[in-house]
């Protein structure tokens, strides 16, 4: 197929940029020319150039959960952002736009609509974000991770593909339950104050559990030193670290994962087939992490504990109850695995090729 240019729209956080990069790598592997649109203050400014992809800069901010000054500034920036994306779409002869949503995706999606360029949107959350909900009626195809998200897009234009996840997560083998329960706690790359505090409070309670507990904890750079020192005197086996470089390997060690419920985290849990206790980040836009956690809980793959209820006593009680019921963790892991959707990046690339005039889709 003749090489084509594809615009990758979305940025600000790793949850937006990392799946975009997965699809961009697949497009590049097929001989195409993907490029990004983003802001200099988002994580895309670091991740995209390091992968060797070109990026066009725009100035744009959010409209949700911001003050009136930020809203006015964003509305002022929007026409210039759309105009620049319009120009670059023409100069690069963009064949299609691939969007992960977020405020950075707004100008390129509007420009694509004005130019009648096909748009494929990937929505990783059970509750779509502001940009996806507003622009969703105009997209040519919406790729979703949760069936609950399909109702926000036109009938017949959605497909349940899941989110691109590293292949290593799909290769995590089922772990037979032994005499020791290994618990993995991670609040993301920066850690979670709520989960860190609950862990500290839970350690003395878990020493009295009717089974041995091994603890693996990603605490974040700021908190890891103090928490590691405290863990050393907890009487539990395991380790506390600032950052886990090989998360698939940590998943392979774990019998149970305790984490937030961002789109990337729940996709990794599904790919690895891991049971979980999910504590949604309460300040996520539109409380979408709660919707994600509820979807996994309904499927029998997770337990949801709200942030304001996540204490050491509650965490120890949930761990003890889950581990104490024979076969429950295995059933939860199997339920999580049924939610896994391998091949999401390849499917997105297929659709982009199809909608831009080539391939069978």
Secondary structure, DSSP 8 states (H G I E B T S, - for coil): ----EEEEE--SSHHHHHHHHHHHHHHHHTT-EEEEEE-TTSTHHHHHHHTT--EEE------SS--HHHHHHHHHHHHHHHHHHHHHHHHTTEEEEEE--STTHHHHHHHHHHHT-EEEEEE-SSS--HHHHHHGGG-SEEEESSGGGGGGS-TTSEEE------HHHHT-------SEEEEEEE--TT--HHHHHHHHHHHHHHTTSSSEEEEEEE--TTTHHHHHHHHHTSS-EEEEES--S-HHHHHHH-SEEEE---HHHHHHHHHHT--EEE---TTSGGGHHHHHHHHHHHTTSEEE--GGG--HHHHHHHHHHHHHSTTHHHHHHHHHHHT--TTHHHHHHHHHHHHTT-S--
